[in-house]
């Protein structure tokens, strides 16, 4: 499936209320937004909005890993939302490794097993990587994370 890229603004993704005052009045808030949008060439109702930095309190926000430290790689956690007619239908957490490669975050089925990434999550990350010219980096980055695709 082909994807067309857009650099225009994407609708706001998350509004975080950071402080509530007396009488339920909002004192502080923070709006976060996506940086990029991919639109399916075959089905324009299907899009992937991505590049949204994850909140430090969100699930899986660990950013220091042995495999990254060994290679002196920077790791940032970001969010991609798969959307249908502009409405988010699925959210995928992924690492941006060394400001180059989008790598989906897998989950462990058992404590001693390697993290598993679904083929679906890998396909979303592949679309992002294709848009940024990092498609050929899979074996270099993904393999280093110790995850497997199922």
DSSP file (Angstrom, degrees, kcal/mol; ACC not computed):
  #  RESIDUE AA STRUCTURE BP1 BP2  ACC     N-H-->O    O-->H-N    N-H-->O    O-->H-N    TCO  KAPPA ALPHA  PHI   PSI    X-CA   Y-CA   Z-CA
    1    1 A X              0   0    0      0, 0.0     2,-0.2     0, 0.0    39,-0.0   0.000 360.0 360.0 360.0 135.3    0.0    0.0    0.0
    2    2 A X        -     0   0    0      2,-0.0    39,-2.6     0, 0.0    40,-0.5  -0.611 360.0-154.8 -89.9 152.1    1.3    3.4   -0.9
    3    3 A X  E     -A   40   0A   0     37,-0.2     2,-0.4    -2,-0.2    37,-0.2  -0.984   4.7-148.8-127.9 137.1    1.3    6.4    1.5
    4    4 A X  E     -A   39   0A   0     35,-3.1    35,-2.8    -2,-0.4     2,-0.3  -0.864  20.3-137.4-101.2 139.3    1.3   10.1    0.7
    5    5 A X  E     -A   38   0A   0     -2,-0.4     2,-0.4    33,-0.2    33,-0.2  -0.724  15.4-167.1-100.5 147.3    3.0   12.4    3.2
    6    6 A X  E     -A   37   0A   0     31,-2.3    31,-1.3    -2,-0.3     4,-0.0  -0.990  15.4-170.1-129.8 139.2    1.7   15.7    4.4
    7    7 A X        +     0   0    0     -2,-0.4     3,-0.1    29,-0.1    -1,-0.1   0.337  55.4 111.2-108.0   6.3    3.6   18.3    6.3
    8    8 A X  S    S-     0   0    0      1,-0.2    -2,-0.1    29,-0.1     2,-0.0  -0.222  83.3 -72.2 -73.1 169.1    0.6   20.4    7.1
    9    9 A X        -     0   0    0      1,-0.0     2,-0.4    27,-0.0    -1,-0.2  -0.341  45.3-148.8 -65.1 142.0   -0.8   20.8   10.6
   10   10 A X        -     0   0    0     24,-0.4    24,-0.2     1,-0.1     3,-0.1  -0.870  34.5 -87.4-109.9 144.8   -2.6   17.8   12.0
   11   11 A X        -     0   0    0     -2,-0.4    23,-0.5     1,-0.1    -1,-0.1  -0.086  60.1 -80.9 -52.5 149.6   -5.5   18.3   14.4
   12   12 A X        -     0   0    0      1,-0.1    21,-0.2    21,-0.1    -1,-0.1  -0.193  43.3-166.7 -54.0 141.6   -4.5   18.5   18.1
   13   13 A X        +     0   0    0     19,-1.6     2,-0.4     1,-0.3    20,-0.2   0.874  60.0  15.2-100.4 -48.7   -3.9   15.1   19.6
   14   14 A X  E     -F   32   0B   0     18,-1.8    18,-2.9     2,-0.0     2,-0.5  -0.991  48.2-165.2-138.3 135.3   -3.8   15.5   23.4
   15   15 A X  E     -F   31   0B   0     -2,-0.4     2,-0.6    16,-0.2    16,-0.2  -0.982  17.0-164.6-115.0 119.4   -4.8   18.1   25.9
   16   16 A X  E     -F   30   0B   0     14,-3.1    14,-2.5    -2,-0.5     2,-0.7  -0.918  10.2-151.6-110.0 122.1   -3.2   17.5   29.3
   17   17 A X  E     +F   29   0B   0     -2,-0.6    12,-0.3    12,-0.2     3,-0.1  -0.830  16.7 178.9 -89.8 116.8   -4.6   19.3   32.3
   18   18 A X  E     +     0   0B   0     10,-1.5     2,-0.3    -2,-0.7    11,-0.2   0.646  62.0  24.6 -97.0 -16.0   -1.7   19.6   34.7
   19   19 A X  E     -F   28   0B   0      9,-1.4     8,-2.4     2,-0.0     9,-1.4  -0.957  56.9-163.4-154.2 131.8   -3.2   21.5   37.5
   20   20 A X  E     -F   26   0B   0     -2,-0.3     6,-0.2     6,-0.2     3,-0.1  -0.957  16.1-155.5-114.1 131.0   -6.8   21.9   38.9
   21   21 A X    >   -     0   0    0      4,-3.9     3,-0.9    -2,-0.5     4,-0.3  -0.200  41.9 -56.5 -90.4-174.5   -7.5   24.8   41.3
   22   22 A X  G >  S+     0   0    0      1,-0.2     3,-1.1     2,-0.2    -1,-0.2  -0.282 124.7  26.6 -59.2 151.4  -10.3   25.1   43.8
   23   23 A X  G 3  S-     0   0    0      1,-0.2    -1,-0.2    -3,-0.1    -2,-0.1   0.778 130.6 -74.4  63.1  29.4  -13.8   24.8   42.5
   24   24 A X  G <  S+     0   0    0     -3,-0.9     2,-0.4     1,-0.2    -1,-0.2   0.771  85.0 155.2  58.0  31.4  -12.5   22.6   39.6
   25   25 A X    <   -     0   0    0     -3,-1.1    -4,-3.9    -4,-0.3     2,-0.5  -0.737  46.0-120.4 -88.3 136.5  -11.0   25.5   37.7
   26   26 A X  E     +F   20   0B   0     -2,-0.4    -6,-0.2    -6,-0.2     3,-0.1  -0.644  33.3 173.5 -78.2 124.7   -8.2   24.6   35.3
   27   27 A X  E     +     0   0B   0     -8,-2.4     2,-0.3    -2,-0.5    -7,-0.2   0.753  66.2  15.6-100.0 -32.3   -5.0   26.5   36.2
   28   28 A X  E     +F   19   0B   0     -9,-1.4   -10,-1.5     2,-0.0    -9,-1.4  -1.000  62.3 168.0-146.7 142.3   -2.5   24.9   33.8
   29   29 A X  E     -F   17   0B   0     -2,-0.3     2,-0.4   -12,-0.3   -12,-0.2  -0.973  17.5-150.8-149.5 161.8   -2.7   22.8   30.6
   30   30 A X  E     -F   16   0B   0    -14,-2.5   -14,-3.1    -2,-0.3     2,-0.5  -0.992   7.4-153.3-140.7 127.6   -0.5   21.6   27.8
   31   31 A X  E     -F   15   0B   0     -2,-0.4     2,-0.3   -16,-0.2   -16,-0.2  -0.884  12.6-168.7-103.8 127.8   -1.5   20.8   24.2
   32   32 A X  E     -F   14   0B   0    -18,-2.9   -18,-1.8    -2,-0.5   -19,-1.6  -0.884   5.8-171.8-115.8 149.5    0.5   18.3   22.3
   33   33 A X        -     0   0    0     -2,-0.3    20,-0.4   -21,-0.2   -21,-0.1  -0.918  26.2-101.2-138.3 160.7    0.3   17.7   18.6
   34   34 A X        -     0   0    0    -23,-0.5   -24,-0.4    -2,-0.3    17,-0.2  -0.365  18.8-150.4 -73.0 159.0    1.5   15.3   15.9
   35   35 A X  S    S+     0   0    0     15,-1.8     2,-0.3     1,-0.2    16,-0.2   0.693  72.7  21.7-101.6 -24.3    4.4   16.3   13.6
   36   36 A X  E     - B   0  50A   0     14,-2.4    14,-2.2   -27,-0.0     2,-0.4  -0.927  57.0-152.6-144.1 163.7    3.4   14.4   10.5
   37   37 A X  E     -AB   6  49A   0    -31,-1.3   -31,-2.3    -2,-0.3     2,-0.4  -0.995   3.0-163.6-141.0 132.0    0.6   12.7    8.6
   38   38 A X  E     -AB   5  48A   0     10,-2.6    10,-2.6    -2,-0.4     2,-0.4  -0.948  10.2-162.6-111.0 137.2    0.5    9.8    6.2
   39   39 A X  E     -AB   4  47A   0    -35,-2.8   -35,-3.1    -2,-0.4     8,-0.2  -0.978  24.6-114.8-121.8 131.5   -2.6    9.2    4.0
   40   40 A X  E     -A    3   0A   0      6,-2.7   -37,-0.2     3,-0.5     6,-0.1  -0.400  14.5-149.4 -63.7 133.8   -3.2    5.9    2.3
   41   41 A X  S    S+     0   0    0    -39,-2.6     3,-0.3     1,-0.2    -1,-0.2   0.804  97.6  43.9 -74.1 -28.8   -3.2    6.3   -1.5
   42   42 A X  S    S+     0   0    0    -40,-0.5     2,-0.4     1,-0.3    -1,-0.2   0.832 128.6  23.2 -83.1 -34.2   -5.7    3.5   -2.0
   43   43 A X    >   -     0   0    0      3,-0.1     3,-2.4     1,-0.1    -3,-0.5  -0.823  65.0-169.8-137.5  93.8   -8.1    4.6    0.8
   44   44 A X  T 3  S+     0   0    0     -2,-0.4    -1,-0.1     1,-0.3    -4,-0.1   0.652  83.6  69.9 -64.5 -13.9   -7.8    8.3    1.7
   45   45 A X  T 3  S+     0   0    0     40,-0.1    40,-3.1    39,-0.1    41,-0.6   0.697  87.9  78.6 -73.3 -17.1  -10.0    7.7    4.7
   46   46 A X  E <   + C   0  84A   0     -3,-2.4    -6,-2.7    38,-0.2     2,-0.3  -0.815  61.8 157.4 -96.4 125.3   -7.1    5.8    6.3
   47   47 A X  E     -BC  39  83A   0     36,-2.4    36,-3.5    -2,-0.5     2,-0.5  -0.956  35.0-141.6-142.8 161.6   -4.3    7.8    7.8
   48   48 A X  E     -BC  38  82A   0    -10,-2.6   -10,-2.6    -2,-0.3     2,-0.5  -0.972  13.9-166.1-125.4 114.3   -1.5    7.6   10.3
   49   49 A X  E     +BC  37  81A   0     32,-2.6    32,-3.3    -2,-0.5     2,-0.3  -0.878  27.1 158.1 -97.2 129.6   -0.8   10.7   12.4
   50   50 A X  E     +BC  36  80A   0    -14,-2.2   -14,-2.4    -2,-0.5   -15,-1.8  -0.871  31.1  75.5-147.3 175.1    2.5   10.4   14.1
   51   51 A X  E     +     0   0A   0     28,-0.6     2,-0.6     1,-0.3    29,-0.1   0.610  56.0 147.0  91.6  14.3    5.4   12.2   15.8
   52   52 A X  E     - C   0  79A   0     27,-1.5    27,-2.3    -3,-0.1    -1,-0.3  -0.748  49.2-127.3 -85.2 118.7    3.5   13.0   19.0
   53   53 A X  E     - C   0  78A   0     -2,-0.6    25,-0.2   -20,-0.4     2,-0.1  -0.456  26.9-119.0 -65.8 133.9    5.9   13.0   21.9
   54   54 A X        -     0   0    0     23,-2.1     2,-0.1    -2,-0.2    23,-0.1  -0.459  26.7-107.3 -73.8 145.9    4.7   10.7   24.7
   55   55 A X    >   -     0   0    0     -2,-0.1     3,-2.2     1,-0.1    -1,-0.1  -0.483  27.7-119.9 -67.5 140.8    3.9   12.2   28.0
   56   56 A X  T 3  S+     0   0    0      1,-0.3     5,-0.2    -2,-0.1    -1,-0.1   0.720 113.5  54.0 -57.3 -19.9    6.5   11.2   30.6
   57   57 A X  T 3  S+     0   0    0      3,-0.1    -1,-0.3     2,-0.0     3,-0.1   0.454  86.9 106.9 -94.6  -0.8    3.8    9.5   32.7
   58   58 A X  S X  S-     0   0    0     -3,-2.2     3,-0.9     1,-0.2    -4,-0.0  -0.339  83.2 -76.9 -79.2 162.3    2.5    7.3   29.8
   59   59 A X  T 3  S+     0   0    0      1,-0.2    -1,-0.2     2,-0.1    -2,-0.0  -0.206 110.5  10.1 -57.8 139.3    3.0    3.6   29.6
   60   60 A X  T 3  S+     0   0    0      1,-0.1    -1,-0.2    -3,-0.1    -2,-0.1   0.783  73.9 150.0  69.0  30.0    6.4    2.3   28.5
   61   61 A X    <   +     0   0    0     -3,-0.9     2,-0.2    -5,-0.2    16,-0.1   0.227  19.9 135.9 -85.0  18.3    8.2    5.6   28.7
   62   62 A X        +     0   0    0      1,-0.1     3,-0.1    14,-0.1    -3,-0.0  -0.460  26.5 177.1 -64.2 133.3   11.5    4.0   29.5
   63   63 A X        +     0   0    0     -2,-0.2     2,-0.5     1,-0.1    12,-0.4   0.385  54.7  76.5-122.4   0.6   14.2    5.7   27.4
   64   64 A X        +     0   0    0     10,-0.1     2,-0.3     4,-0.0    -1,-0.1  -0.967  55.5 165.7-117.6 122.1   17.4    4.1   28.6
   65   65 A X     >  -     0   0    0     -2,-0.5     4,-2.9     1,-0.1     3,-0.4  -0.967  44.1-125.2-135.0 148.0   18.1    0.6   27.4
   66   66 A X  H  > S+     0   0    0     -2,-0.3     4,-2.5     1,-0.2     5,-0.2   0.916 112.7  53.8 -57.1 -43.8   21.3   -1.5   27.4
   67   67 A X  H  > S+     0   0    0      1,-0.2     4,-0.5     2,-0.2    -1,-0.2   0.811 113.7  42.4 -64.6 -29.0   21.0   -2.1   23.6
   68   68 A X  H  >>S+     0   0    0     -3,-0.4     5,-2.7     2,-0.2     4,-0.6   0.873 112.3  52.2 -82.5 -40.3   20.9    1.7   23.0
   69   69 A X  H ><5S+     0   0    0     -4,-2.9     3,-1.0     1,-0.2    -2,-0.2   0.903 104.6  57.0 -62.5 -41.1   23.6    2.6   25.6
   70   70 A X  H 3<5S+     0   0    0     -4,-2.5    -1,-0.2     1,-0.3    -2,-0.2   0.817 116.3  36.1 -58.2 -31.1   26.0    0.1   24.0
   71   71 A X  H 3<5S-     0   0    0     -4,-0.5    -1,-0.3    -3,-0.4    -2,-0.2   0.368 110.2-118.5-104.9   2.3   25.6    1.9   20.7
   72   72 A X  T <<5 +     0   0    0     -3,-1.0     2,-0.3    -4,-0.6    -3,-0.2   0.898  58.1 161.2  59.0  43.1   25.4    5.4   22.0
   73   73 A X      < -     0   0    0     -5,-2.7     2,-0.4    -6,-0.1    -1,-0.2  -0.749  38.6-133.5 -96.6 141.5   21.8    5.8   20.6
   74   74 A X        -     0   0    0     -2,-0.3    24,-3.8   -10,-0.1     2,-0.4  -0.760  23.0-161.5 -86.4 137.6   19.3    8.4   21.7
   75   75 A X  E     - D   0  97A   0     -2,-0.4     2,-0.4   -12,-0.4    22,-0.2  -0.988  10.5-179.6-127.5 127.3   15.8    6.9   22.2
   76   76 A X  E     - D   0  96A   0     20,-1.7    20,-3.0    -2,-0.4     2,-0.5  -0.973  23.5-132.1-123.6 140.6   12.6    8.9   22.3
   77   77 A X  E     + D   0  95A   0     -2,-0.4   -23,-2.1    18,-0.2     2,-0.3  -0.801  34.3 169.6 -92.6 127.3    9.1    7.5   22.9
   78   78 A X  E     -CD  53  94A   0     16,-3.2    16,-2.5    -2,-0.5     2,-0.4  -0.833  25.3-126.4-131.8 171.7    6.4    8.8   20.5
   79   79 A X  E     -CD  52  93A   0    -27,-2.3   -27,-1.5    -2,-0.3   -28,-0.6  -0.937  12.1-167.1-122.9 139.8    2.9    7.9   19.5
   80   80 A X  E     -CD  50  92A   0     12,-2.6    12,-3.0    -2,-0.4     2,-0.5  -0.997   9.8-156.6-122.2 132.0    1.3    7.1   16.2
   81   81 A X  E     -CD  49  91A   0    -32,-3.3   -32,-2.6    -2,-0.4     2,-0.5  -0.940   8.5-146.0-109.4 123.5   -2.5    7.1   15.8
   82   82 A X  E     -CD  48  90A   0      8,-2.5     7,-3.3    -2,-0.5     8,-1.4  -0.767  29.0-164.9 -83.3 128.6   -4.1    5.1   13.0
   83   83 A X  E     -CD  47  88A   0    -36,-3.5   -36,-2.4    -2,-0.5     2,-0.5  -0.894  23.7-158.1-125.4 147.7   -7.2    7.1   12.0
   84   84 A X  E >  S-CD  46  87A   0      3,-2.4     3,-1.8    -2,-0.3   -38,-0.2  -0.987  90.0 -13.7-122.1 118.1  -10.3    6.4    9.9
   85   85 A X  T 3  S-     0   0    0    -40,-3.1    -1,-0.1    -2,-0.5   -39,-0.1   0.852 131.1 -55.6  54.2  36.2  -11.9    9.6    8.5
   86   86 A X  T 3  S+     0   0    0    -41,-0.6     2,-0.5     1,-0.2    -1,-0.3   0.390 113.8 118.3  82.6  -3.5   -9.7   11.5   10.9
   87   87 A X  E <  S-D   84   0A   0     -3,-1.8    -3,-2.4     1,-0.0    -1,-0.2  -0.853  70.0-117.8 -99.5 124.7  -10.9    9.7   14.0
   88   88 A X  E     +D   83   0A   0     -2,-0.5    -5,-0.3    -5,-0.2     3,-0.1  -0.392  37.8 168.0 -61.8 129.3   -8.2    7.7   15.9
   89   89 A X  E     +     0   0A   0     -7,-3.3     2,-0.3     1,-0.4    -6,-0.2   0.524  66.3  17.2-116.3 -14.5   -9.0    4.0   16.0
   90   90 A X  E     -D   82   0A   0     -8,-1.4    -8,-2.5     2,-0.0     2,-0.4  -0.977  61.8-149.2-157.6 146.3   -5.7    2.7   17.3
   91   91 A X  E     -D   81   0A   0     -2,-0.3     2,-0.4   -10,-0.2   -10,-0.2  -0.966  11.8-168.8-121.0 133.7   -2.7    4.0   19.1
   92   92 A X  E     -D   80   0A   0    -12,-3.0   -12,-2.6    -2,-0.4     2,-0.4  -0.983  11.4-148.1-124.7 128.9    0.8    2.6   18.7
   93   93 A X  E     +D   79   0A   0     -2,-0.4    12,-2.2   -14,-0.2     2,-0.3  -0.789  27.0 170.9 -90.9 136.5    3.8    3.5   20.9
   94   94 A X  E     -DE  78 104A   0    -16,-2.5   -16,-3.2    -2,-0.4     2,-0.4  -0.990  29.9-124.1-145.1 153.6    7.1    3.5   19.1
   95   95 A X  E     -DE  77 103A   0      8,-3.3     8,-2.9    -2,-0.3     2,-0.7  -0.771  12.9-144.7 -93.3 141.2   10.7    4.5   19.8
   96   96 A X  E     -DE  76 102A   0    -20,-3.0   -20,-1.7    -2,-0.4     2,-0.5  -0.943  25.0-154.7-100.6 112.3   12.5    6.9   17.6
   97   97 A X  E >>  -DE  75 101A   0      4,-2.9     3,-2.1    -2,-0.7     4,-1.9  -0.787  66.7 -17.3 -97.5 124.5   16.0    5.5   17.7
   98   98 A X  T 34 S-     0   0    0    -24,-3.8    -1,-0.2    -2,-0.5   -23,-0.1   0.801 114.2 -73.1  55.9  33.4   18.9    7.8   17.0
   99   99 A X  T 34 S+     0   0    0     -3,-0.4    -1,-0.3   -25,-0.4     3,-0.1   0.724 129.5  73.8  56.2  24.4   16.5   10.4   15.4
  100  100 A X  T <4 S+     0   0    0     -3,-2.1     2,-0.4     1,-0.3    -2,-0.2   0.700  80.0  51.3-129.1 -47.7   16.3    8.0   12.4
  101  101 A X  E  <  -E   97   0A   0     -4,-1.9    -4,-2.9    36,-0.1     2,-0.6  -0.872  58.2-143.7-118.0 130.5   14.3    4.8   12.9
  102  102 A X  E     -E   96   0A   0     -2,-0.4     2,-0.5    23,-0.2    -6,-0.2  -0.815  24.9-178.9 -89.0 121.3   10.7    4.2   14.1
  103  103 A X  E     -E   95   0A   0     -8,-2.9    -8,-3.3    -2,-0.6    19,-0.1  -0.973  24.2-127.8-126.0 116.9   10.6    1.0   16.1
  104  104 A X  E     -E   94   0A   0     -2,-0.5     2,-0.6   -10,-0.3   -10,-0.3  -0.292  25.7-116.3 -63.2 148.6    7.3   -0.2   17.6
  105  105 A X        -     0   0    0    -12,-2.2   -12,-0.2    16,-0.0    -1,-0.1  -0.769  33.9-156.2 -88.5 119.6    7.4   -1.1   21.3
  106  106 A X        -     0   0    0     -2,-0.6     2,-0.3    11,-0.1    11,-0.2  -0.283   4.9-132.1 -87.1 176.0    6.7   -4.8   21.9
  107  107 A X  B     -G  116   0C   0      9,-2.1     9,-2.9     7,-0.1     2,-0.4  -0.956  18.0-116.0-129.9 151.2    5.4   -6.5   24.9
  108  108 A X        -     0   0    0     -2,-0.3     7,-0.2     7,-0.2     3,-0.1  -0.710  13.4-165.6 -88.3 130.9    6.6   -9.6   26.8
  109  109 A X  S    S+     0   0    0      5,-0.5     2,-0.3    -2,-0.4    -1,-0.2   0.826  84.4  14.8 -79.8 -33.9    4.3  -12.6   26.8
  110  110 A X  S >  S-     0   0    0      4,-0.2     3,-1.6     1,-0.1    -1,-0.3  -0.956  85.3-110.9-136.8 155.7    6.4  -14.2   29.6
  111  111 A X  T 3  S+     0   0    0     -2,-0.3    -1,-0.1     1,-0.3    -3,-0.0   0.825 116.7  40.8 -57.8 -35.4    9.0  -12.6   31.8
  112  112 A X  T 3  S+     0   0    0      2,-0.1    -1,-0.3    -3,-0.0     2,-0.2   0.322  98.6  93.4 -98.9   9.0   11.9  -14.5   30.3
  113  113 A X  S <  S-     0   0    0     -3,-1.6     3,-0.1     1,-0.1     2,-0.1  -0.657  83.0-100.4 -99.0 157.0   10.8  -14.2   26.6
  114  114 A X        -     0   0    0     -2,-0.2    -5,-0.5     1,-0.1    -4,-0.2  -0.399  50.2 -89.0 -70.3 153.1   11.9  -11.5   24.2
  115  115 A X        -     0   0    0     31,-0.2    33,-2.3    30,-0.2     2,-0.4  -0.364  44.1-139.9 -61.5 141.3    9.4   -8.6   23.6
  116  116 A X  E     -Gh 107 148C   0     -9,-2.9    -9,-2.1    31,-0.2     2,-0.5  -0.897  12.7-163.5-110.6 132.2    7.0   -9.4   20.8
  117  117 A X  E     - h   0 149C   0     31,-3.1    33,-2.4    -2,-0.4   -11,-0.1  -0.951  23.1-124.8-111.3 130.9    5.8   -6.9   18.2
  118  118 A X     >  -     0   0    0     -2,-0.5     4,-2.2    32,-0.2     5,-0.2  -0.381  19.3-119.0 -71.8 154.4    2.8   -7.7   16.1
  119  119 A X  H  > S+     0   0    0      1,-0.2     4,-2.1     2,-0.2    -1,-0.1   0.843 115.5  57.8 -60.7 -33.2    3.0   -7.6   12.3
  120  120 A X  H  > S+     0   0    0      2,-0.2     4,-1.8     1,-0.2    -1,-0.2   0.942 107.1  45.0 -62.4 -49.7    0.4   -4.9   12.3
  121  121 A X  H  > S+     0   0    0      1,-0.2     4,-2.2     2,-0.2    -2,-0.2   0.882 112.4  53.0 -62.8 -37.2    2.5   -2.6   14.6
  122  122 A X  H  X S+     0   0    0     -4,-2.2     4,-2.7     1,-0.2    -1,-0.2   0.886 106.0  53.5 -65.3 -37.5    5.5   -3.3   12.4
  123  123 A X  H  X S+     0   0    0     -4,-2.1     4,-2.0     2,-0.2    -1,-0.2   0.882 108.2  49.7 -64.7 -38.6    3.6   -2.3    9.3
  124  124 A X  H  X S+     0   0    0     -4,-1.8     4,-1.8     2,-0.2    -2,-0.2   0.938 113.1  46.2 -64.0 -46.4    2.7    1.0   10.8
  125  125 A X  H  X S+     0   0    0     -4,-2.2     4,-2.8     1,-0.2   -23,-0.2   0.889 109.7  55.1 -63.4 -38.9    6.4    1.6   11.8
  126  126 A X  H  X S+     0   0    0     -4,-2.7     4,-2.8     1,-0.2    -1,-0.2   0.895 105.7  51.9 -61.0 -40.0    7.4    0.5    8.3
  127  127 A X  H  X S+     0   0    0     -4,-2.0     4,-1.8     2,-0.2    -1,-0.2   0.911 111.7  46.7 -63.0 -41.9    5.2    3.1    6.7
  128  128 A X  H  X S+     0   0    0     -4,-1.8     4,-1.1     2,-0.2    -2,-0.2   0.926 113.6  48.5 -64.6 -44.8    6.7    5.8    8.9
  129  129 A X  H  <>S+     0   0    0     -4,-2.8     5,-2.9     1,-0.2     6,-0.6   0.893 109.0  53.1 -63.9 -40.1   10.2    4.6    8.1
  130  130 A X  H ><5S+     0   0    0     -4,-2.8     3,-1.2     1,-0.2    -1,-0.2   0.905 106.5  53.4 -59.9 -41.3    9.4    4.5    4.3
  131  131 A X  H 3<5S+     0   0    0     -4,-1.8    -1,-0.2     1,-0.3    -2,-0.2   0.760 114.4  41.7 -66.1 -24.5    8.3    8.1    4.5
  132  132 A X  T 3<5S-     0   0    0     -4,-1.1    -1,-0.3    -3,-0.5    -2,-0.2   0.226 115.4-108.8-110.5  13.6   11.5    9.2    6.1
  133  133 A X  T < 5S+     0   0    0     -3,-1.2     3,-0.2    -4,-0.2    -3,-0.2   0.731  88.3 113.7  71.9  22.3   13.9    7.1    4.0
  134  134 A X    > < +     0   0    0     -5,-2.9     3,-1.8    -6,-0.2    -4,-0.2   0.187  32.5 112.6-109.2  16.4   14.8    4.7    6.8
  135  135 A X  G >  S+     0   0    0     -6,-0.6     3,-0.9     1,-0.3    -1,-0.1   0.840  75.0  54.4 -60.2 -35.0   13.2    1.6    5.3
  136  136 A X  G 3  S+     0   0    0      1,-0.2    -1,-0.3    -3,-0.2     3,-0.3   0.434  91.5  76.5 -79.5   1.8   16.6   -0.1    4.8
  137  137 A X  G <>  +     0   0    0     -3,-1.8     4,-2.6     1,-0.2     5,-0.4   0.377  61.1 104.3 -93.6   4.3   17.6    0.3    8.4
  138  138 A X  H <>>S+     0   0    0     -3,-0.9     4,-1.4     1,-0.2     5,-1.1   0.924  81.7  43.8 -55.0 -53.9   15.4   -2.5    9.8
  139  139 A X  H  45S+     0   0    0     -3,-0.3    -1,-0.2     1,-0.2     4,-0.2   0.837 115.5  50.7 -65.4 -30.2   18.1   -5.1   10.4
  140  140 A X  H  45S+     0   0    0     -4,-0.2     4,-0.4    -3,-0.2    -2,-0.2   0.941 125.7  19.7 -71.9 -48.9   20.4   -2.5   11.9
  141  141 A X  H  X5S+     0   0    0     -4,-2.6     4,-0.9     2,-0.1     3,-0.3   0.937 124.1  46.6 -90.9 -53.8   18.0   -1.0   14.5
  142  142 A X  T ><>S+     0   0    0     -4,-1.4     3,-1.1    -5,-0.4     5,-0.7   0.907 111.0  52.8 -61.2 -43.5   15.1   -3.4   15.1
  143  143 A X  G >4<S+     0   0    0     -5,-1.1     3,-1.3     1,-0.3    -1,-0.2   0.869 103.1  59.2 -60.1 -36.8   17.4   -6.4   15.5
  144  144 A X  G 345S+     0   0    0     -4,-0.4    -1,-0.3    -3,-0.3    -2,-0.2   0.757  94.5  64.9 -64.7 -24.4   19.4   -4.5   18.1
  145  145 A X  G <<5S-     0   0    0     -3,-1.1    -1,-0.2    -4,-0.9   -30,-0.2   0.669 103.5-128.4 -74.2 -15.5   16.4   -4.1   20.4
  146  146 A X  T < 5 +     0   0    0     -3,-1.3   -31,-0.2    -4,-0.5     2,-0.1   0.601  63.4 133.2  78.6  10.4   16.1   -7.8   20.9
  147  147 A X      < -     0   0    0     -5,-0.7     2,-0.3   -33,-0.1    -1,-0.3  -0.465  43.0-147.7 -88.1 164.3   12.4   -7.9   19.9
  148  148 A X  E     -h  116   0C   0    -33,-2.3   -31,-3.1    -2,-0.1     2,-0.5  -0.945  11.0-127.0-129.2 155.2   10.8  -10.3   17.5
  149  149 A X  E      h  117   0C   0     -2,-0.3   -31,-0.2   -33,-0.2   -33,-0.0  -0.865 360.0 360.0-101.9 132.9    7.9   -9.9   15.1
  150  150 A X              0   0    0    -33,-2.4   -32,-0.2    -2,-0.5    -1,-0.1   0.314 360.0 360.0-131.4 360.0    4.9  -12.3   15.2
